[in-house]
Amino acid sequence: MTRHHPDTLTLMEYSAGNLSEPHALCIRLHLDQCPHCRSRVDTLDSLGAVMMESQPQVGVSSDMFDSILSRIDSEPDMTEKYIDTRAKRVSPLQKLLGESLDDLPWKRQLGDVSVLDISERFPGQSEQVVLQKLAAGGKAPAHTHRGDETTIVLQGAFADQKGVFNQWDFVVLNQEDEHKPVAVGCEDCITLSVLSAPLKLTGTFTRLLNPFIR
């Protein structure tokens, strides 16, 4: 059960189509598993539609209207294909990665932490997009953030001073947050994070590695 959700402002930005592609992916993954937030987005979408209807109407020529109807009539029946697609639906993350989380080319970073930078899969985006794997029972180095970090838990769970974050939970951290996540449970904790700037290690010895962190 998800306990940590995007705030209303973030959902409004998502509904309006104003989020970057990596941030929108995090929201979509959460919405797939969270009926509460899906309901909120549906409400926001409906409000947006009402607002659009209240805008001054723009006239459409009869020729354009007839052309649109003609194109609709000429399109093949997609109902069966649509149903089949829904039945075989895969998550946005699977579409992006093309393979399971276990089969990814993880790179050991520090101690119990492995990472995979997938930023290149979002061309034209300024944020860094990273998959992170914290070994079961392992601890991540203490750190804070030089900018904003949006994270969704894809597998397992982790805990810090703010509580326990389970699968599909959503969390946003910034420069005011310092934590040392610990993987809880009997499986590796895998997260997807979108960072506006590199994190900053704060441990007595690990802080010496800050110049080498992208």
Secondary structure, DSSP 8 states (H G I E B T S, - for coil): -------HHHHHHHHTT-S-HHHHHHHHHHHHH-HHHHHHHHHHHHHHHHHHHTS------HHHHHHHHHHHHHS---HHHHHHHHHT---HHHHHHSS-GGGS--EEEETTEEEEE-GGGSTT--SEEEEEEE-TT-B---EEESS-EEEEEEESEEEETTEEE-TT-EEEE-TT--B--EEESSS-EEEEEEESS-EEE-STTGGGGGGG--
